[in-house]
Amino acid sequence: MSSLEISSSTFSQEMKLPSSPPLVEGSALDPFRCVRKDLNEIEEKPKDIIKFTAEKLSVDEVSQLVISPLCGAVSLFVGTTRNNFEGKKVISLEYEAYLPMAENEIRKICSDIRQKWPVKHIAVFHRLGLVPVSEASVIIAVSSVHRASSLQAVSYAIDTLKAKVPIWKKSKSLVKEDILKG
């Protein structure tokens, strides 16, 4: 007998659970009645949340902003500072932006996403100023009913942001003189 047959026969036996009254959805005995009613009645308006900050970005904070009981997927992109660029050691990146135009361009990206995919909430957070190695410079989060839409939307968002949004980065490299003085 193969292990698959053993496993399947192990689970074919019935198990008796302690007796309790059957739950009927919506009945007074249903402990989740209020929760189900609230979740079913939610008519959340889609949100686009855009933030530029010099503060350290939090993946948890951004992902929480897009979570919805109506959605089964939250997709994230987190762009971090790496320790090298074109053969040079990098110690940090510095970001600058023309904020009115940058915010307007990100709003356009959100609008484009909504025309292309059925998504619920979109959050785009971008760090300004110095961003040390391994810290996030950009976090994009998108929620949708199914994963394909949010995954495609996040990919589109970061590609379009890098191509169109007026955000500039300068690399702070560790040069030979810095090592010798060190």
N, C-alpha and C positions, 0 to 999 in steps of 0.2 A: 504494500500500500504506500503510495507517495505521501509526502508531507502535506500536499494540498488536500488530499482526501482525508487525512487525519484531522487537519484543521477544520475542514468543512463539517465533518461528522461531530466534532467537539461542539460546534455552535448550533447543531440541529436540535439539541435538547431544550425543552422549555424551562424557563426559570420562573418561579413564583415570586412575586413581589409582595410586600406588605399590602394588605387590602386598604383601599381608600376610595372615597366616592369618585366616580368618573367626573372629569372636568369637562364642562361644556363651555366653549368659547362664549364670552359675554355673560355668563351666569354669575350669580353672586359668589359661587364657590371658586371661580377662576381668579387666582391671585394676580394674574397679569392683565386683567380686564382693562384697568385704567391705562396701563402702558400701551396695550394694543390699540385702544381707542385713540390715544394721543398720537401714536405713530401713524395710524391710518388717516388721521385728520390733518396732518401737517401738510401745508402748502408752502414750502420754503421758496422764497424768491432766490434766484441765482445771485451769487455774490462774486465780484471781482475785487480782490484785496491786493493793493499794490503798496509796497513800502520800500523806501530807501533809508538806510540808517548807517551810522558809524558804529553801532553796537554789534556785538557778536550775534550771529544768527542762530536760531534754535529750530532744528528739524521738527521736534515735538510740537512747538508752538505753531509752526506753519501748517503741519499736517492736521492738527486739531481744528484749525480754521476752516478746512474744507470738508471735514467729515459730515456726513448727512445720513440719517436713518433711511433715506430713500435710495442710497447708493451702496453698491457692493464692491466698489473699487476706489482706492485713492492711490494715485501714482505720483511719485516724487522724482525730481532731479535735484541733486546737490552737487554744485560745482565747488571744488576746493582748490586751494593754492598748493601746487606741487613744488617740490624742492629743486627743480631743474628746468631750464629752458634753453634750447639750442646749445647744449653742452656746458652751460654756465650754472653754477650753484645759485639757487634763489632762496632768499631769506624771508621775503614778503612781496606782496603785490600792493600797489596803491591804485585805488579806483577814484575817478572823478566823473561827474555827469552834469549835463545841462538838464537840470531837473524838470522844468516845464515841458520840454520837448521829449525827454525820456519817459515821463509819465504818460504823455499823450500817445507815444508810440506803443507802450505796453498796453494801454487801453485798446488800441487798434488790434494788437495781437489777440487780446481776449475776445474782441468782437469777431475776428476771423475764426478763432477756434470755435466759437458758438455757432458760426455758420457752417462749419465743416463737420463737427461732431456733437452728439447730444451729451453735453457735460453739465454738471450742476454748479460747482464752485471752482474758482480759479484763484490761486494766490501766487504772487510773484514778489519775492523779497530779494533786494540786492544791497550788498554792503558797499559803503563808500569809505574812503580813507585807507589806512594800512590794514592788510589782511595777512597775518602770519601763515606760514606753511601749515597745512592740514586743517585750517579753519575754512568754513564755508564762505564763499563770496556771493553765491546766488543759490536760492532755493525756490523751486517751482513745484507747486502741488495742484493737482486737478482731481476732482471726484466725478464719478459717473456711475451709472447703473451697472455697466459691464466694463471689464478691464481694457478691452481693445481701444475704446474711445479715449479713456484717460491716458493710456500709454502713448497713443498717437498724438494726442494734444500736447503732452509734456515734451515730446521730441520736437514737435513743430515750434513750441514756445521758445525753447532754448536756441534752436537753430535760427529762428527769426530775430530773437533778441540780439544775438551776437552779430547778425548781419545789419540790423536797422536801427537799433537803439543807441543814442549818443552817450555811450559809457566808454571811458578810456581807461586803460590800465597801463601802469608803469611797473616794470620789474625792478625790485631792489636786489641786486646781485652781490654776492660776496666776492670781492676781487682780491688778487694776490696781496696787495698792500694791507688790506684789512686782516688777512690771516697772519701776516708778519707782525703787525702791531698787537694782535690779539691776546 
